Amino acid sequence: MSENIKYPFLDLATVNAPYIEELHRAAGSIIDSGRYVGGPEVEAFEKSLAADTGTAFAVGTANGLDALRLIIRAYIELGRLKAGDEIIVPANTYIASILAITDCGLIPVPVEPRTDTLNLDTSLIENAITPATRAIMTVHLYGRACHDATLMEIAKRHNLLVIEDNAQAIGARSRLNNRRTGSLGDAAAFSFYPTKNIGALGDAGAVTTDDAELAAAVRALANYGSDRRYHNIYRGLNSRLDPLQAAFLNIKLKHLDEENALRAAIADIYEKEISNPRVIKPLYSAGGDMVWHQYVVMTEDRDGFRDYLLKNGVQTDVHYATPPHRQPCYADLLGKLSLPVTDTIADQVVSLPVTRCTSEDDARAIARIINSYVND
Ligand SMILES: Cc1ncc(COP(=O)(O)O)c(C=O)c1O
């Protein structure tokens, strides 16, 4: 880390420091066990995640992108989706949401976000529906639960599947019904990428659902398409949750609410203490519907703002500077779409430090630095 960084954006060693002895013990016990694929740690994690989320089933996967792909593949195998079907998806998302759709041969239909939540603008969904629409993929971006009554009503009326991309919002609860994200739609994908609110020490993911058939199909697809040993009912892939990562996640999942509370305390300080009119703060919620995976502000001169912060020791990040429809890999499919709200967001967002690496005093100091920023 560069010397002049007094307030790092994120340092994973610090994030994992409270659990370090347990993590070492867990690694040792997996190494000693001689069981390196599947096993009790994976089963225990799936059980805890399902209980925590409030779903009947959880199936571990190798990562979050695969969790999304496996959900769509499973719906295809079950005859509920097919190649060429359209899935409505927020335009302002991480590219993995879109990759999962196109990888399965379906068509993503990006819909603009709201300017306050930066999440899907559900009032625009109806207009995006065509005879080919079969599903809505919601993304609880930055940690904010995004389902609302409009979304649920439209999904029901048009008989659309609701697939949650819950990579960023583990532990959040919907204002709609106080249920946890991951239990709000028909199926949900989780990512435990190391930077997530509950992160593994490598790649890991999971699917949650109440649908027994879907859970079984995801489990088989993630294991070469096999429902029992050497019997392949699908042309599957190998995307199982690694027991070492499951063992780490079993330790960390117990601290989910505590980890989210730490982030909420930092966000609360930013909300109260940042008062620079050049910096638009995120829509604040002290409710559990926002777990502050990122604390994202917007400012017109992003580069100038970030340079100023860095000169003052504050490291920031951007999620995301290039939205999926502007990525070279989607130039043909999405490149001609006009998505001005998403483009503006991509030009102006800055993520401030909001993890265990930032103390409450640090957050106050960062707010003071931000308040003295002048754009001339
Ligand atoms: C919104 C979103 N969806 C999907 C993913 C994919 O997860 P993973 O990195 O575990 O494949 C991520 C995280 O990287 C994400 O932020």
The ligand as an SDF file (V2000), in Angstrom:
LIG
                    3D

 16 16  0  0  0  0  0  0  0  0999 V2000
  -23.7580   -7.7910   -8.7840 C   0  0  0  0  0  0  0  0  0  0  0  0
  -22.8300   -8.9530   -8.9670 C   0  0  0  0  0  0  0  0  0  0  0  0
  -23.2530  -10.0410   -9.6060 N   0  0  0  0  0  0  0  0  0  0  0  0
  -22.4830  -11.1220   -9.7740 C   0  0  0  0  0  0  0  0  0  0  0  0
  -21.1950  -11.1500   -9.2990 C   0  0  0  0  0  0  0  0  0  0  0  0
  -20.3440  -12.3350   -9.5990 C   0  0  0  0  0  0  0  0  0  0  0  0
  -19.8450  -12.9670   -8.4860 O   0  0  0  0  0  0  0  0  0  0  0  0
  -18.4340  -13.7290   -8.5300 P   0  0  0  0  0  0  0  0  0  0  0  0
  -17.3600  -12.7000   -8.5670 O   0  0  0  0  0  0  0  0  0  0  0  0
  -18.4280  -14.5270   -7.2830 O   0  0  0  0  0  0  0  0  0  0  0  0
  -18.4590  -14.5930   -9.7460 O   0  0  0  0  0  0  0  0  0  0  0  0
  -20.7070  -10.0390   -8.5850 C   0  0  0  0  0  0  0  0  0  0  0  0
  -19.3810  -10.0080   -7.9710 C   0  0  0  0  0  0  0  0  0  0  0  0
  -18.3470  -10.0170   -8.3580 O   0  0  0  0  0  0  0  0  0  0  0  0
  -21.5340   -8.9140   -8.4360 C   0  0  0  0  0  0  0  0  0  0  0  0
  -21.1030   -7.8230   -7.7930 O   0  0  0  0  0  0  0  0  0  0  0  0
  1  2  1  0
  2  3  1  0
  2 15  2  0
  3  4  2  0
  4  5  1  0
  5  6  1  0
  5 12  2  0
  6  7  1  0
  7  8  1  0
  8  9  2  0
  8 10  1  0
  8 11  1  0
 12 13  1  0
 12 15  1  0
 13 14  2  0
 15 16  1  0
M  END
$$$$
